[in-house]
Amino acid sequence: MFTVIKIGISAIIIGLITAIASRFPTYGGMVAALPLVSILSLVWLYVEGQQVNSLAKFAFGVLEGLPFVFSYRMYV
């Protein structure tokens, strides 16, 4: 049941981003570029009761990947 709730909430967020992008493409792009997937993943992992150590490793991995994302965004 919890998986269905996670999928529903995630789908609603993606739908909202799509609605914003269809009306305001620039703002939709900015919202879509946010690390929403990482934040959602951290929240779901925390709610499921994962160890704080594994959450910290996950967050550190996300932070390590940010320079690549920013350099790609600047290139495009």
C-alpha positions as CSV (number, residue, x, y, z in Angstrom):
1,M,0.0,0.0,0.0
2,F,2.8,2.4,0.8
3,T,4.3,1.9,-2.7
4,V,1.0,2.9,-4.2
5,I,1.0,6.1,-2.1
6,K,4.6,6.9,-3.1
7,I,3.7,6.4,-6.8
8,G,0.6,8.6,-6.5
9,I,2.4,11.5,-4.8
10,S,5.3,11.3,-7.2
11,A,2.9,11.3,-10.2
12,I,1.1,14.3,-8.9
13,I,4.4,16.2,-8.6
14,I,5.4,15.3,-12.1
15,G,2.0,16.3,-13.4
16,L,2.3,19.7,-11.7
17,I,5.7,20.2,-13.3
18,T,4.3,19.3,-16.7
19,A,1.4,21.7,-16.2
20,I,3.7,24.5,-15.3
21,A,5.9,23.7,-18.3
22,S,3.0,23.7,-20.7
23,R,2.0,27.2,-19.7
24,F,5.3,28.7,-18.8
25,P,8.2,26.8,-20.6
26,T,11.0,28.8,-18.9
27,Y,9.6,28.4,-15.4
28,G,8.8,24.7,-16.1
29,G,12.4,24.2,-17.2
30,M,13.6,25.8,-14.0
31,V,11.4,23.7,-11.8
32,A,12.3,20.5,-13.7
33,A,16.0,21.3,-13.2
34,L,15.6,21.2,-9.5
35,P,16.8,18.0,-7.8
36,L,13.2,16.9,-7.1
37,V,13.9,13.3,-7.7
38,S,16.8,13.4,-5.1
39,I,14.6,15.1,-2.5
40,L,11.7,12.7,-3.1
41,S,14.1,9.7,-2.8
42,L,15.5,11.1,0.5
43,V,12.0,11.6,1.9
44,W,10.8,8.1,0.9
45,L,14.0,6.4,2.2
46,Y,13.6,8.3,5.5
47,V,9.9,7.4,5.8
48,E,10.8,3.7,5.1
49,G,13.2,3.8,8.1
50,Q,16.6,3.6,6.4
51,Q,19.6,4.2,8.5
52,V,20.9,7.8,8.7
53,N,24.3,6.7,7.5
54,S,22.8,5.4,4.3
55,L,20.8,8.6,3.8
56,A,24.0,10.6,4.3
57,K,25.8,8.5,1.7
58,F,23.0,9.0,-0.8
59,A,22.9,12.7,-0.2
60,F,26.7,12.9,-0.6
61,G,26.5,11.0,-3.9
62,V,23.9,13.5,-5.1
63,L,26.2,16.4,-4.1
64,E,29.1,14.8,-5.9
65,G,27.0,14.7,-9.1
66,L,25.9,18.3,-9.0
67,P,29.0,19.8,-10.7
68,F,28.4,17.6,-13.8
69,V,24.8,18.7,-14.0
70,F,25.7,22.3,-13.7
71,S,28.4,22.1,-16.3
72,Y,26.0,20.4,-18.7
73,R,23.4,23.0,-18.1
74,M,25.9,25.8,-18.8
75,Y,27.0,24.0,-22.0
76,V,23.5,23.7,-23.3
